[in-house]
Amino acid sequence: MKFSIIVPAYNVAQYIEECIESVLNQDYDNYEIIVVDDGATDETPKILDEIASKSEKVRVIHQKNGGLSAARNSGIEAALGDYILFLDGDDFWSEKSFLTEVNKKINEKNVDVVIYSYSYHYPDKIIKKSLNLKDISGETEKNYINLVKNELITAPAWNKCVKRDLFADGSLNFQVGFLSEDCLWCANLLKSTATYSVLDNSQYMYRQNRAGSITNVIKEKNVLDILKSISIGLANKEEYSVEKQEALNIYFAISYISILPFVHVYKDNLDIKKYLKDYEYLLQYSRQIENKSFKYTGLVAKGIGVEKAAALFNKLLGLYKKLKD
């Protein structure tokens, strides 16, 4: 079994060596690392070329800056492995056994996708993010709703190992030009995969509070692109089974609820306002979400209306930030 690990890298000179070394140190040997330098302006390209010159397992693609989606798509196109994994350039794997454990999960059931847990890596602490359903395998069609309401198939893309064959028709390419691109990608994965396995090992280290990281800021475009992803993802949903339709509604209900604390700031954006109204019906699926924060946020919004709820959540978010500082 060969793995292709795709690493998009943009201005991560401080972290990229640790990232790549965490793969090169694996006790599983059959893999390739495809690092896509997305037009970095710091020392990242130089560091990558030096690493590649010392290891035949590392291939570097230098390209003009096109964003995370374009970088990942370049990696997908170049991949030769049986399965594809994504690893962000400022993150890393904490244990040498990571690929061995993923490989074991695949071999147990020959699944399309392995979903693994992760840890939030702060400068002064590590918090493990455990999955609600641990170490299970099954057929996606029989478990669509459980997979979604327990947040197993949801963003991000980097906690999933996916069979490369599923990328062949282009349906799992990332939407270029979108921020929060994983929202739509994971919905497409839900539509595409037939079998899955869950690995609760928390060895993916998701770095937090990195200076300059775009994940630290929720921009107007993030909000709008998530709403656009909902619109695209639910188009022609009648083509799918009743259970898959319900799973997609729950999936996008989580996405819709996740942006409510931020939309009030952009209330004058007419596109955002229209999308919010068009997909307000998704709040009816709040009760089916296991995550209590999302569940009760959705229920409050359903009870008092999105506009009032957005203003309330924005105030609460502001108070939380003040107390945290």
SERO-4910 file (N, C-alpha, C, O; in steps of 0.05 Angstrom, whole numbers):
BEGIN
 pado doro    nc1    nc2    nc3   cac1   cac2   cac3    cc1    cc2    cc3    oc1    oc2    oc3
  Met    A     17    -24      0      0      0      0     18     25      0     34     29     18
  Lys    A     14     42    -20     30     66    -22     13     90    -15    -10     92    -25
  Phe    A     23    108      1     10    132      9     22    156     -5     47    158     -8
  Ser    A      5    175    -13     15    201    -23      6    222     -3    -17    226      2
  Ile    A     26    235      9     21    256     29     24    283     15     47    290      7
  Ile    A      3    298     13      3    324     -1      5    346     20    -11    349     37
  Val    A     26    362     17     32    384     36     32    410     21     51    417      8
  Pro    A     10    426     24     11    453     13     27    471     31     24    470     56
  Ala    A     44    488     19     62    504     36     63    532     26     71    538      3
  Tyr    A     55    551     43     57    579     37     67    595     61     53    597     81
  Asn    A     91    605     59    103    621     81    102    607    108     92    618    128
  Val    A    112    583    108    113    567    133    141    558    139    146    536    149
  Ala    A    160    576    134    189    569    137    195    560    166    212    544    170
  Gln    A    181    571    185    186    565    213    177    537    220    187    525    240
  Tyr    A    159    525    205    146    500    213    150    477    193    147    454    200
  Ile    A    158    483    168    157    463    147    176    440    152    170    417    144
  Glu    A    199    445    164    218    423    169    206    403    189    207    378    184
  Glu    A    194    413    210    182    395    230    159    379    217    156    355    222
  Cys    A    144    392    199    122    379    185    132    355    169    123    333    171
  Ile    A    152    360    152    162    339    133    177    318    149    175    294    142
  Glu    A    192    326    168    207    306    184    188    287    199    195    264    203
  Ser    A    165    297    206    146    279    220    136    257    201    127    236    211
  Val    A    138    261    175    131    240    156    155    223    150    153    198    150
  Leu    A    178    235    146    202    220    140    210    202    163    224    182    158
  Asn    A    202    208    187    208    191    210    189    168    215    191    154    234
  Gln    A    170    165    197    150    144    200    163    116    199    182    112    184
  Asp    A    152     97    214    163     70    213    151     54    190    158     31    185
  Tyr    A    132     66    176    120     54    151    135     68    128    139     92    128
  Asp    A    144     52    108    163     62     88    152     68     61    165     81     45
  Asn    A    128     58     54    118     59     27    100     84     24     76     83     26
  Tyr    A    113    107     18     99    132     15    115    151     -1    139    148     -6
  Glu    A    102    172    -11    115    195    -24    104    220    -11     81    221     -2
  Ile    A    121    241    -10    112    267      0    113    287    -23    133    291    -35
  Ile    A     90    298    -29     88    318    -50     83    345    -37     61    350    -27
  Val    A    103    362    -37    101    389    -25     96    409    -47    112    411    -66
  Val    A     74    424    -44     68    444    -64     73    472    -53     59    482    -35
  Asp    A     95    484    -63    102    511    -55     83    530    -71     86    533    -95
  Asp    A     65    542    -56     44    558    -69     53    588    -71     39    606    -62
  Gly    A     76    592    -84     86    619    -88     95    632    -62     91    656    -59
  Ala    A    107    617    -44    116    628    -18    137    650    -23    153    649    -41
  Thr    A    136    671     -5    154    693     -8    175    694     15    191    713     16
  Asp    A    175    674     32    195    672     53    216    651     45    220    647     21
  Glu    A    228    639     64    249    619     59    238    591     53    253    572     49
  Thr    A    211    588     52    199    562     48    210    548     23    218    524     25
  Pro    A    210    560     -1    220    546    -25    249    536    -22    254    513    -31
  Lys    A    266    552    -10    294    544     -7    296    520     12    310    501      6
  Ile    A    281    520     34    282    498     53    271    473     40    283    451     44
  Leu    A    250    475     24    239    452     11    258    439     -9    261    415    -10
  Asp    A    272    455    -25    291    445    -44    314    431    -30    325    411    -40
  Glu    A    323    441     -7    344    428      8    335    401     19    350    382     18
  Ile    A    310    400     29    300    374     39    297    354     16    305    331     20
  Ala    A    287    363     -7    283    345    -29    309    334    -40    311    312    -50
  Ser    A    330    350    -38    357    342    -48    368    319    -31    386    305    -39
  Lys    A    358    316     -6    368    296     12    350    271     14    359    251     26
  Ser    A    326    273      3    308    250      5    293    246    -21    280    264    -31
  Glu    A    295    222    -32    281    215    -57    251    212    -52    235    211    -72
  Lys    A    242    211    -27    213    209    -21    199    236    -24    174    237    -24
  Val    A    214    258    -25    202    284    -26    203    296    -54    225    298    -66
  Arg    A    180    304    -64    178    318    -90    167    346    -84    148    349    -69
  Val    A    179    366    -96    170    393    -92    159    405   -118    172    403   -139
  Ile    A    136    417   -117    124    431   -139    123    460   -132    111    468   -112
  His    A    137    477   -149    136    506   -145    115    517   -164    117    512   -188
  Gln    A     97    533   -154     77    545   -172     70    573   -162     75    581   -139
  Lys    A     57    589   -179     48    615   -172     26    613   -151     12    593   -149
  Asn    A     24    633   -134      5    632   -112    -24    630   -124    -33    647   -139
  Gly    A    -37    609   -116    -65    604   -125    -84    597   -103   -108    593   -107
  Gly    A    -73    596    -78    -89    589    -55    -88    560    -48    -77    543    -63
  Leu    A    -99    553    -25    -97    525    -15   -110    505    -33    -99    484    -38
  Ser    A   -133    511    -45   -146    492    -63   -129    486    -87   -126    463    -95
  Ala    A   -118    506    -99   -101    502   -123    -76    485   -116    -68    468   -132
  Ala    A    -65    490    -93    -41    475    -84    -48    446    -80    -33    428    -89
  Arg    A    -70    441    -66    -78    413    -62    -85    399    -88    -78    376    -92
  Asn    A    -98    413   -106   -105    401   -132    -80    394   -148    -80    373   -162
  Ser    A    -59    410   -146    -34    403   -160    -22    378   -148    -11    361   -162
  Gly    A    -24    376   -122    -14    352   -108    -29    327   -116    -18    306   -121
  Ile    A    -56    330   -118    -73    307   -126    -65    298   -154    -63    274   -159
  Glu    A    -62    317   -172    -55    310   -200    -28    295   -202    -25    278   -219
  Ala    A     -9    302   -184     17    289   -184     19    263   -169     39    249   -171
  Ala    A     -1    257   -153      0    234   -134      0    208   -149    -14    204   -169
  Leu    A     17    189   -139     19    163   -150     11    141   -131     11    117   -138
  Gly    A      5    148   -107     -2    128    -86    -29    116    -89    -45    125   -105
  Asp    A    -34     95    -73    -61     83    -72    -81    100    -56   -105    100    -62
  Tyr    A    -70    114    -36    -87    131    -19    -74    158    -16    -49    161    -17
  Ile    A    -90    179    -12    -81    206    -10    -88    217     18   -110    213     28
  Leu    A    -68    230     31    -72    244     56    -63    273     52    -45    278     36
  Phe    A    -75    291     67    -67    319     67    -55    326     94    -65    318    115
  Leu    A    -33    341     92    -20    351    116    -12    380    112      4    386     95
  Asp    A    -24    398    127    -17    426    124     11    432    132     22    419    150
  Gly    A     24    451    119     52    456    122     61    466    150     84    465    157
  Asp    A     42    475    166     48    484    193     39    463    214     42    468    238
  Asp    A     29    440    205     21    419    224     41    396    222     60    397    207
  Phe    A     36    375    238     54    352    237     41    328    250     21    330    264
  Trp    A     53    304    246     44    280    259     62    275    284     86    277    282
  Ser    A     50    268    306     65    267    331     79    240    336     98    238    351
  Glu    A     70    219    322     80    192    327     91    179    302     80    183    280
  Lys    A    112    163    304    123    149    281    105    127    271    108    118    248
  Ser    A     86    119    286     69     96    279     44    105    264     26     89    258
  Phe    A     41    131    258     16    141    246      8    127    221    -14    116    219
  Leu    A     26    125    201     19    112    176     14     82    179     -2     70    165
  Thr    A     29     70    197     25     41    203     -3     36    213    -16     17    205
  Glu    A    -13     53    230    -40     50    241    -61     55    220    -81     41    219
  Val    A    -56     75    203    -75     81    181    -76     57    162    -97     48    153
  Asn    A    -52     46    155    -50     23    137    -65     -1    148    -78    -15    134
  Lys    A    -62     -5    174    -76    -28    187   -106    -25    185   -120    -45    180
  Lys    A   -116     -1    188   -145      4    186   -155     -2    157   -176    -13    154
  Ile    A   -139      7    138   -147      2    110   -148    -28    104   -167    -38     91
  Asn    A   -128    -42    113   -126    -71    107   -147    -87    121   -154   -109    111
  Glu    A   -158    -77    143   -179    -92    157   -204    -95    140   -216   -117    140
  Lys    A   -211    -74    125   -237    -75    110   -234    -65     81   -254    -64     67
  Asn    A   -210    -58     73   -206    -46     46   -225    -23     41   -239    -22     21
  Val    A   -225     -3     60   -244     19     59   -235     41     40   -212     43     32
  Asp    A   -255     58     33   -250     81     16   -236    103     31   -219    117     20
  Val    A   -244    107     56   -233    129     72   -229    121    101   -245    107    113
  Val    A   -207    130    112   -202    128    141   -203    156    153   -190    174    143
  Ile    A   -220    159    173   -223    185    187   -209    182    214   -214    164    229
  Tyr    A   -190    201    219   -175    199    244   -178    224    260   -182    246    250
  Ser    A   -176    221    286   -178    243    305   -152    260    304   -133    252    291
  Tyr    A   -153    281    319   -130    300    318   -127    314    345   -144    311    363
  Ser    A   -107    330    348   -102    346    372    -98    375    365    -85    381    345
  Tyr    A   -109    393    381   -103    421    379    -76    427    392    -73    422    416
  His    A    -57    437    377    -30    441    387    -26    471    392    -21    486    373
  Tyr    A    -28    479    417    -23    506    425      6    510    433     20    490    438
  Pro    A     15    535    435     43    539    443     50    527    471     72    520    476
  Asp    A     29    526    488     35    517    516     19    493    524     21    484    547
  Lys    A      4    481    506    -12    457    513    -22    442    489    -22    453    467
  Ile    A    -30    417    493    -42    401    472    -69    391    482    -71    380    503
  Ile    A    -90    395    465   -117    385    473   -126    365    452   -128    371    428
  Lys    A   -131    341    460   -139    320    442   -169    323    434   -186    329    451
  Lys    A   -174    320    409   -201    320    398   -209    292    392   -202    281    371
  Ser    A   -224    279    410   -233    252    406   -257    251    388   -273    270    387
  Leu    A   -261    229    374   -284    226    357   -307    213    373   -302    198    391
  Asn    A   -331    220    365   -355    210    380   -359    180    376   -368    166    394
  Leu    A   -352    170    352   -354    142    347   -326    131    343   -313    139    323
  Lys    A   -316    114    360   -288    107    360   -283     80    347   -298     61    350
  Asp    A   -262     79    331   -251     54    320   -273     36    308   -275     12    316
  Ile    A   -288     47    290   -309     31    277   -305     31    247   -290     48    236
  Ser    A   -318     13    233   -317     12    204   -345      5    194   -362     -6    209
  Gly    A   -351     11    169   -377      4    159   -382     14    131   -364     25    117
  Glu    A   -407     10    122   -415     20     96   -428     48     99   -445     52    116
  Thr    A   -418     67     84   -427     95     87   -457     97     83   -471    112     97
  Glu    A   -468     82     63   -497     84     57   -515     77     80   -536     88     83
  Lys    A   -506     59     98   -522     51    121   -518     70    145   -532     67    165
  Asn    A   -499     88    143   -491    104    166   -488    134    160   -475    148    175
  Tyr    A   -500    143    137   -497    171    130   -503    190    153   -486    208    160
  Ile    A   -526    187    165   -535    206    186   -517    205    210   -509    226    221
  Asn    A   -510    181    219   -492    179    243   -465    191    237   -454    205    255
  Leu    A   -454    187    213   -428    198    206   -428    229    207   -409    241    216
  Val    A   -450    241    199   -452    270    198   -459    282    225   -445    300    234
  Lys    A   -479    271    238   -488    284    263   -467    280    285   -467    295    305
  Asn    A   -449    260    282   -427    256    301   -401    270    291   -380    266    303
  Glu    A   -403    285    270   -381    302    259   -357    285    251   -334    293    255
  Leu    A   -363    262    239   -341    245    228   -334    253    200   -311    257    193
  Ile    A   -355    255    183   -350    266    156   -359    295    157   -383    302    153
  Thr    A   -341    312    163   -344    341    163   -317    353    159   -296    339    161
  Ala    A   -315    380    154   -289    392    152   -273    387    177   -285    387    199
  Pro    A   -247    382    175   -228    388    154   -222    364    135   -232    342    139
  Ala    A   -206    370    114   -197    349     96   -173    334    107   -169    311    100
  Trp    A   -157    347    124   -132    335    132   -134    314    154   -113    303    162
  Asn    A   -158    307    162   -160    284    181   -173    260    167   -187    244    179
  Lys    A   -168    258    141   -180    236    125   -159    226    105   -145    241     92
  Cys    A   -158    199    103   -141    185     84   -160    173     63   -177    157     70
  Val    A   -157    181     38   -178    175     18   -165    159     -6   -144    166    -15
  Lys    A   -180    139    -14   -171    122    -37   -168    140    -62   -186    155    -68
  Arg    A   -145    138    -75   -139    156    -98   -159    152   -121   -165    171   -135
  Asp    A   -170    128   -124   -189    123   -145   -213    142   -144   -225    148   -164
  Leu    A   -220    151   -120   -244    168   -116   -239    196   -128   -258    211   -133
  Phe    A   -214    203   -133   -207    229   -145   -208    229   -175   -206    250   -188
  Ala    A   -211    206   -187   -207    203   -216   -226    219   -233   -219    230   -254
  Asp    A   -251    222   -224   -271    237   -240   -271    267   -234   -287    282   -246
  Gly    A   -254    276   -217   -252    305   -211   -271    315   -190   -270    339   -183
  Ser    A   -289    298   -180   -309    307   -161   -297    315   -134   -310    329   -119
  Leu    A   -273    305   -129   -260    311   -103   -237    331   -106   -221    334    -89
  Asn    A   -237    345   -129   -219    368   -131   -230    391   -113   -254    392   -109
  Phe    A   -212    407   -104   -221    429    -86   -229    453   -103   -219    458   -125
  Gln    A   -249    468    -93   -260    491   -107   -240    514   -106   -236    526    -85
  Val    A   -228    519   -129   -208    541   -130   -221    568   -126   -243    573   -137
  Gly    A   -208    585   -111   -219    612   -106   -236    614    -81   -244    636    -73
  Phe    A   -242    591    -68   -258    591    -44   -240    592    -19   -220    578    -19
  Leu    A   -248    607      1   -238    603     28   -257    583     41   -279    578     32
  Ser    A   -248    571     63   -264    550     77   -272    528     57   -294    518     57
  Glu    A   -252    521     40   -257    501     18   -264    473     28   -276    458     13
  Asp    A   -256    467     52   -261    440     62   -291    434     66   -299    411     66
  Cys    A   -306    455     70   -335    452     74   -348    437     51   -362    417     55
  Leu    A   -344    446     27   -355    433      3   -342    407     -3   -355    388    -11
  Trp    A   -315    406      1   -300    382     -6   -310    358     11   -313    336      0
  Cys    A   -314    362     37   -323    340     54   -351    331     47   -358    308     51
  Ala    A   -368    350     38   -395    342     29   -393    325      4   -407    305      2
  Asn    A   -375    332    -14   -370    315    -38   -359    288    -31   -365    268    -44
  Leu    A   -342    287    -10   -332    261     -1   -354    244     10   -355    220      5
  Leu    A   -373    256     24   -396    241     35   -412    229     12   -422    206     14
  Lys    A   -414    243    -10   -429    234    -33   -415    211    -48   -427    194    -61
  Ser    A   -388    211    -46   -371    194    -63   -363    167    -50   -360    147    -64
  Thr    A   -360    167    -23   -348    144    -10   -369    122     -4   -392    128      3
  Ala    A   -361     97     -6   -379     75     -1   -373     62     26   -391     52     39
  Thr    A   -347     61     34   -340     49     60   -320     66     75   -306     83     63
  Tyr    A   -320     63    101   -304     80    118   -294     65    142   -304     44    149
  Ser    A   -273     76    155   -263     66    180   -255     90    197   -246    110    186
  Val    A   -257     87    223   -251    109    242   -227    101    259   -227     79    270
  Leu    A   -207    118    261   -183    114    277   -181    136    297   -176    159    290
  Asp    A   -184    129    323   -184    150    344   -156    150    357   -152    139    378
  Asn    A   -137    163    343   -109    163    355    -98    191    361    -78    194    375
  Ser    A   -111    212    351   -104    240    358    -75    247    352    -63    264    366
  Gln    A    -63    235    332    -34    240    326    -30    262    306     -7    271    302
  Tyr    A    -51    272    293    -48    296    276    -48    320    294    -67    325    308
  Met    A    -26    336    292    -23    360    309    -32    384    293    -18    393    274
  Tyr    A    -55    395    300    -66    419    286    -58    444    301    -68    450    323
  Arg    A    -39    458    290    -26    480    304    -46    504    307    -59    512    288
  Gln    A    -47    515    331    -65    537    337    -49    563    343    -26    562    351
  Asn    A    -63    585    340    -52    611    347    -26    618    333     -9    631    344
  Arg    A    -23    608    308      0    615    292     -3    643    281    -23    649    268
  Ala    A     17    659    285     16    687    274     14    686    244     30    672    230
  Gly    A     -5    701    233     -8    702    204    -25    681    192    -31    681    168
  Ser    A    -34    662    208    -51    640    198    -78    651    190    -91    665    206
  Ile    A    -88    643    166   -114    653    157   -136    641    174   -158    651    174
  Thr    A   -131    619    188   -152    606    204   -157    622    229   -177    616    243
  Asn    A   -141    641    235   -145    658    259   -165    680    254   -173    694    273
  Val    A   -173    684    229   -191    706    222   -215    696    206   -211    681    186
  Ile    A   -239    703    213   -263    697    197   -270    721    181   -282    740    191
  Lys    A   -263    720    156   -267    743    138   -295    742    125   -309    722    126
  Glu    A   -303    764    113   -328    765     99   -329    744     77   -350    732     72
  Lys    A   -306    740     64   -305    720     42   -308    691     53   -320    674     40
  Asn    A   -297    686     77   -301    660     90   -331    654     93   -341    633     86
  Val    A   -345    674    104   -374    671    109   -389    666     83   -405    648     81
  Leu    A   -383    683     63   -397    681     38   -391    655     24   -409    643     12
  Asp    A   -366    646     25   -358    621     11   -371    597     24   -377    577     11
  Ile    A   -374    597     51   -388    575     64   -417    574     55   -428    553     50
  Leu    A   -430    598     53   -458    599     44   -460    590     15   -479    576      7
  Lys    A   -440    597     -2   -440    588    -30   -436    557    -30   -448    544    -47
  Ser    A   -419    547    -13   -415    518    -12   -440    503     -5   -446    482    -16
  Ile    A   -456    515     14   -482    503     21   -500    502     -4   -513    482     -9
  Ser    A   -501    524    -19   -517    525    -43   -509    505    -64   -525    491    -75
  Ile    A   -482    503    -69   -472    484    -88   -477    455    -79   -485    438    -94
  Gly    A   -471    450    -53   -473    423    -42   -501    412    -41   -505    388    -43
  Leu    A   -521    429    -39   -549    420    -37   -563    421    -64   -586    413    -66
  Ala    A   -549    431    -85   -561    431   -112   -566    402   -121   -549    385   -118
  Asn    A   -589    397   -132   -596    371   -143   -595    349   -122   -589    326   -128
  Lys    A   -600    356    -97   -599    335    -76   -621    314    -79   -619    292    -68
  Glu    A   -641    320    -95   -663    301   -100   -653    276   -114   -667    256   -115
  Glu    A   -629    278   -126   -618    255   -140   -609    233   -121   -605    210   -129
  Tyr    A   -607    239    -95   -596    221    -76   -619    207    -60   -642    216    -61
  Ser    A   -611    187    -45   -631    173    -28   -641    192     -7   -629    212     -1
  Val    A   -663    184      5   -675    201     26   -656    204     50   -653    226     61
  Glu    A   -642    182     57   -623    183     79   -600    201     73   -591    217     90
  Lys    A   -590    200     48   -567    217     41   -575    246     40   -560    263     48
  Gln    A   -600    252     31   -610    279     31   -611    290     59   -603    313     64
  Glu    A   -621    274     78   -622    283    105   -594    287    117   -590    307    132
  Ala    A   -576    269    110   -548    272    120   -536    298    110   -522    312    124
  Leu    A   -541    304     84   -530    329     72   -543    354     86   -529    374     91
  Asn    A   -568    352     93   -581    374    107   -569    378    134   -565    401    143
  Ile    A   -564    357    148   -551    359    175   -523    370    172   -514    387    188
  Tyr    A   -508    359    153   -481    368    148   -480    398    144   -464    412    156
  Phe    A   -497    408    126   -496    437    120   -510    453    141   -505    477    143
  Ala    A   -527    441    157   -537    455    181   -514    462    200   -514    484    211
  Ile    A   -496    444    203   -472    449    220   -456    472    209   -447    490    223
  Ser    A   -452    472    182   -437    493    169   -451    520    173   -439    540    178
  Tyr    A   -477    520    169   -494    544    171   -492    556    200   -488    580    204
  Ile    A   -495    538    219   -494    547    248   -467    557    255   -465    576    271
  Ser    A   -446    545    243   -418    553    251   -412    582    244   -394    594    257
  Ile    A   -425    594    225   -419    621    217   -437    642    230   -432    666    227
  Leu    A   -457    633    245   -477    652    256   -464    673    275   -473    696    275
  Pro    A   -443    666    291   -431    687    308   -416    708    293   -409    729    304
  Phe    A   -412    704    267   -395    723    251   -411    739    230   -401    758    220
  Val    A   -435    730    224   -449    742    201   -460    770    207   -464    786    189
  His    A   -464    777    233   -476    803    240   -458    826    230   -468    847    221
  Val    A   -432    822    231   -413    842    222   -417    848    192   -411    871    183
  Tyr    A   -426    828    177   -429    831    148   -458    832    140   -466    824    118
  Lys    A   -475    843    158   -504    843    153   -513    860    129   -535    856    119
  Asp    A   -496    878    121   -503    895     98   -496    882     71   -502    893     50
  Asn    A   -482    859     72   -476    845     47   -501    831     37   -511    812     50
  Leu    A   -511    840     14   -537    830      4   -536    800     -3   -556    786      0
  Asp    A   -513    791    -13   -510    762    -20   -512    745      5   -525    725      6
  Ile    A   -498    754     26   -498    739     51   -527    738     62   -536    718     71
  Lys    A   -540    761     61   -567    763     72   -586    744     57   -603    731     69
  Lys    A   -583    743     31   -601    725     15   -595    696     21   -614    680     25
  Tyr    A   -570    688     22   -563    660     28   -573    652     55   -584    630     59
  Leu    A   -570    670     75   -580    664    102   -610    658    102   -619    640    116
  Lys    A   -625    674     87   -654    670     86   -661    645     71   -678    629     79
  Asp    A   -647    640     48   -653    616     32   -649    590     47   -663    571     43
  Tyr    A   -628    590     65   -621    565     78   -627    565    108   -616    548    123
  Glu    A   -644    583    117   -652    584    145   -666    559    153   -666    551    176
  Tyr    A   -679    545    134   -694    521    140   -675    499    151   -685    480    164
  Leu    A   -649    501    146   -631    480    156   -630    479    187   -622    459    198
  Leu    A   -639    501    199   -639    501    229   -657    480    241   -654    473    264
  Gln    A   -677    471    225   -695    450    236   -680    424    241   -690    406    256
  Tyr    A   -656    421    230   -640    396    235   -622    399    259   -606    380    265
  Ser    A   -624    421    274   -606    425    297   -609    403    318   -589    395    330
  Arg    A   -633    394    322   -638    373    343   -623    347    337   -618    332    356
  Gln    A   -616    342    312   -603    317    305   -572    319    309   -559    298    306
  Ile    A   -562    342    315   -533    346    317   -524    338    345   -536    347    365
  Glu    A   -504    321    348   -495    312    374   -479    333    389   -481    335    414
  Asn    A   -464    349    375   -448    370    388   -467    391    400   -483    403    386
  Lys    A   -466    393    427   -485    410    441   -483    439    434   -503    454    434
  Ser    A   -458    448    429   -454    476    422   -469    483    396   -483    503    395
  Phe    A   -466    467    376   -480    471    350   -510    467    354   -526    483    344
  Lys    A   -517    446    369   -546    440    372   -561    464    384   -581    472    374
  Tyr    A   -551    474    407   -565    495    421   -563    522    407   -581    539    408
  Thr    A   -540    527    394   -538    551    377   -559    551    355   -572    571    350
  Gly    A   -562    528    342   -582    525    321   -611    528    332   -627    541    319
  Leu    A   -616    517    355   -643    518    366   -650    546    375   -673    555    371
  Val    A   -631    561    386   -636    589    393   -642    605    368   -661    621    367
  Ala    A   -626    601    347   -630    616    322   -657    609    310   -670    627    299
  Lys    A   -665    584    312   -691    576    301   -713    589    317   -734    596    307
  Gly    A   -709    592    343   -729    603    361   -734    633    358   -757    642    358
  Ile    A   -712    648    356   -715    678    355   -710    690    328   -713    714    324
  Gly    A   -702    673    309   -696    683    282   -666    689    278   -652    696    297
  Val    A   -657    685    254   -629    687    247   -618    714    252   -596    717    263
  Glu    A   -632    735    245   -622    763    247   -617    770    277   -595    780    283
  Lys    A   -636    764    294   -633    770    323   -611    752    335   -595    761    351
  Ala    A   -611    727    327   -592    708    337   -563    716    330   -545    715    346
  Ala    A   -559    725    305   -533    733    296   -522    756    312   -499    757    319
  Ala    A   -540    776    317   -532    799    334   -525    790    362   -505    799    374
  Leu    A   -541    772    373   -536    762    400   -510    747    402   -493    752    420
  Phe    A   -506    729    383   -481    712    383   -456    729    379   -435    724    391
  Asn    A   -459    750    363   -436    768    358   -428    783    384   -405    786    390
  Lys    A   -448    791    399   -443    805    425   -430    785    445   -410    792    458
  Leu    A   -440    761    446   -428    741    464   -400    734    456   -383    730    473
  Leu    A   -395    733    430   -368    727    420   -349    750    428   -326    745    436
  Gly    A   -358    775    426   -342    797    434   -335    797    464   -313    802    472
  Leu    A   -355    790    480   -351    788    509   -331    766    516   -314    769    533
  Tyr    A   -334    743    502   -315    721    506   -287    729    499   -268    722    514
  Lys    A   -283    743    477   -256    752    469   -244    771    490   -220    770    496
  Lys    A   -261    789    501   -251    808    521   -243    793    547   -222    799    558
  Leu    A   -259    774    555   -252    758    579   -227    742    575   -211    738    593
  Lys    A   -224    731    550   -201    715    544   -175    731    544   -154    721    552
  Asp    A   -177    756    534   -153    773    534   -146    783    561   -127    798    565
***
